[in-house]
Amino acid sequence: MSKQRFSVTMTVSVEAETPQEAAEAASAELTKSPPTKFDVVDESGSTFHVIREHPHRSVDTIESEVVQYPEFMENDAPPGAGG
Protein backbone atom coordinates (compact mmCIF):
# COMPACT_ATOMS: atom_id res chain seq x y z
CA MET A 1 0.00 0.00 0.00
CA SER A 2 1.43 3.38 -0.94
CA LYS A 3 1.63 6.17 1.58
CA GLN A 4 -0.60 9.20 1.19
CA ARG A 5 -0.82 12.54 2.95
CA PHE A 6 -3.40 13.02 5.70
CA SER A 7 -4.52 16.13 7.54
CA VAL A 8 -5.21 15.40 11.21
CA THR A 9 -7.07 17.83 13.46
CA MET A 10 -8.34 17.75 17.02
CA THR A 11 -10.37 20.22 19.04
CA VAL A 12 -9.35 21.65 22.39
CA SER A 13 -11.49 24.24 24.19
CA VAL A 14 -9.63 26.79 26.30
CA GLU A 15 -10.35 30.22 27.75
CA ALA A 16 -7.84 33.00 27.06
CA GLU A 17 -7.61 36.73 26.39
CA THR A 18 -5.48 36.53 23.23
CA PRO A 19 -4.93 33.98 20.44
CA GLN A 20 -1.34 33.50 21.66
CA GLU A 21 -2.56 32.67 25.18
CA ALA A 22 -5.16 30.31 23.69
CA ALA A 23 -2.46 28.52 21.68
CA GLU A 24 -0.25 28.17 24.76
CA ALA A 25 -3.15 26.92 26.88
CA ALA A 26 -4.16 24.41 24.18
CA SER A 27 -0.58 23.18 23.88
CA ALA A 28 -0.37 22.71 27.66
CA GLU A 29 -3.71 20.90 27.69
CA LEU A 30 -2.61 18.52 24.91
CA THR A 31 0.63 17.67 26.72
CA LYS A 32 -1.19 17.06 29.99
CA SER A 33 -3.99 14.94 28.51
CA PRO A 34 -3.48 13.58 24.97
CA PRO A 35 -6.61 13.74 22.80
CA THR A 36 -8.61 10.61 22.09
CA LYS A 37 -10.67 11.86 19.13
CA PHE A 38 -9.23 12.92 15.78
CA ASP A 39 -10.66 14.07 12.47
CA VAL A 40 -8.52 12.71 9.62
CA VAL A 41 -8.90 13.93 6.02
CA ASP A 42 -7.16 12.07 3.19
CA GLU A 43 -5.97 13.43 -0.18
CA SER A 44 -9.35 12.80 -1.82
CA GLY A 45 -11.14 14.87 0.84
CA SER A 46 -12.75 11.94 2.68
CA THR A 47 -13.09 12.53 6.41
CA PHE A 48 -12.56 9.81 8.99
CA HIS A 49 -13.34 10.13 12.70
CA VAL A 50 -10.80 8.15 14.69
CA ILE A 51 -11.18 7.38 18.39
CA ARG A 52 -8.05 6.26 20.19
CA GLU A 53 -8.17 4.40 23.50
CA HIS A 54 -7.10 6.61 26.38
CA PRO A 55 -3.79 5.19 27.68
CA HIS A 56 -4.58 5.95 31.33
CA ARG A 57 -8.16 4.74 31.40
CA SER A 58 -8.62 1.27 32.81
CA VAL A 59 -11.57 -0.98 32.22
CA ASP A 60 -12.44 -2.75 35.46
CA THR A 61 -15.14 -5.37 35.75
CA ILE A 62 -16.95 -5.99 39.00
CA GLU A 63 -18.47 -9.45 38.73
CA SER A 64 -21.23 -8.71 41.26
CA GLU A 65 -22.48 -5.97 38.91
CA VAL A 66 -22.23 -8.09 35.76
CA VAL A 67 -23.83 -11.42 36.69
CA GLN A 68 -27.58 -11.29 36.25
CA TYR A 69 -28.37 -14.56 38.06
CA PRO A 70 -25.67 -15.26 40.68
CA GLU A 71 -27.27 -18.59 41.60
CA PHE A 72 -26.11 -19.94 38.22
CA MET A 73 -22.45 -18.92 38.80
CA GLU A 74 -21.55 -22.36 40.18
CA ASN A 75 -22.21 -25.49 38.18
CA ASP A 76 -24.25 -27.99 40.24
CA ALA A 77 -24.42 -30.64 37.50
CA PRO A 78 -21.88 -33.39 36.89
CA PRO A 79 -19.35 -32.99 34.04
CA GLY A 80 -20.93 -33.69 30.65
CA ALA A 81 -24.49 -32.97 31.80
CA GLY A 82 -26.55 -30.51 29.85
CA GLY A 83 -27.60 -30.21 26.36
N, C-alpha and C positions, 0 to 999 in steps of 0.2 A: 504494500500500500504506500503510495507516495504521500509525502508530507504536504500539508497546505497551511495557509495562514489563518489564524483565528483571532477574533477580537473578543476579549473576556472583560466583562464589567461586573461590578458588585456595588450595592448601595449601602452607604453608611449614613445615618442621620446624626448630626451633631449640632450644637448651638454655639454660635460664635458671632463676634461683631464685624469681622472682616473675612474676605475669602481666604486670606493667608492663614488666619487663625483657624478657620474651618478645615483647611487642608492639613494643618498640623494636628488638630484634634482627631480628624479622620485617620491620619497615619498612626497616631498613638492608639486609637481604638482597634485598628486592624492588627497592630503588633500584639496588643494585649489579648484579643480574642479573635482568632482567624475566622473569616466568613465561612459559612456553610452552604450558601446559595450563590450561584453564578449564572449570568446570562452569557452564552457563548454564541457568536455569530460567525459562520464560515464564509468563504470567499463568494459563494453563490447568494449570500444574504439570508440563509436559513438560520433561524434562532433556536437554540437549544437551552433548556433550563436544567442546570446540573445541580444536584444536591449532594454535598459531600458529608460523610459522617463526621460528627464533631469528635476530635481525638480525645477529649477529656470527659465525654459523657459516657457513663456506664449504663448498661442495661441489666438491671437486677430483677430476678424473678423470685417472688415470694410464693411458695407452693400453696400455702393456706389461702391465698387470694386467687389462685388459678384453678384449683380442683373444684369442680362443681358438686360432685358427690363423694365426699371423703370416705364414706363407708366402702367404696369400691377400690380404694387405694391398694389394699392388700388382697392378694388372690387367695380365696378360701377353697378353691377346687384343686384336685390333684393334677400333676403335670399331664398334659395331653387332653384334658377335658375341655369341652367347649365345642364350638362348631361354627 
